[in-house]
């Protein structure tokens, strides 16, 4: 009987309804409900953690994009100034120098955020970094990039965009090749005895 009193006091201490020790089904049902409640709470906590992590990740990506765009705003401002200046002057060299300065500023900002422009002309064609759009003779050896139509860019060790390039087929022939002479057909005599 003292065991029954101890179990009843323990049940009262935890705030559970009195469960008689003589009814094992009721004890097991209460224990099952307690475990079920704990499992549901753990699942809810896990779901909340996932949602919070996703929100934090999205916020981090958004902040990183904002920081990178903020780095490029100065470049866009200078391009805007250059476009306004073009309409006011006829000095082509000053405009060209201004554009070169803006391009240099862009490359500096790009390096600051971990990117770089690929330099392709004069390098061997590499399909991992180059997209061939044509082949033509040039002063470069065959298989070497002779012209770049669209620059390629990298961010860290990842390729953002492959460079669109023209690949050299080698130097153009200095003189036109000699025409191939037609081989005169020999008259074959048929000798049936050699058969």
Secondary structure, 3 states (H helix, E strand, C coil): CHHHHHHHHHHHHCCCCCCCCCCHHHHHHHHHHHHHHHHHHHHHHHHHHHHHHHHHHHHHHHHHHHHHHHHHHHHHHHHHHHHHHHCCCCCHHHHHHHHHHHHHHHHHHHHHCCEEECCCCCCECCCCCEEEEEEECCCCCCCEEEEEEECCEEECCEEEECEEEEEECCCCCCCCCCCCCCCCCCCCCCCHHHC
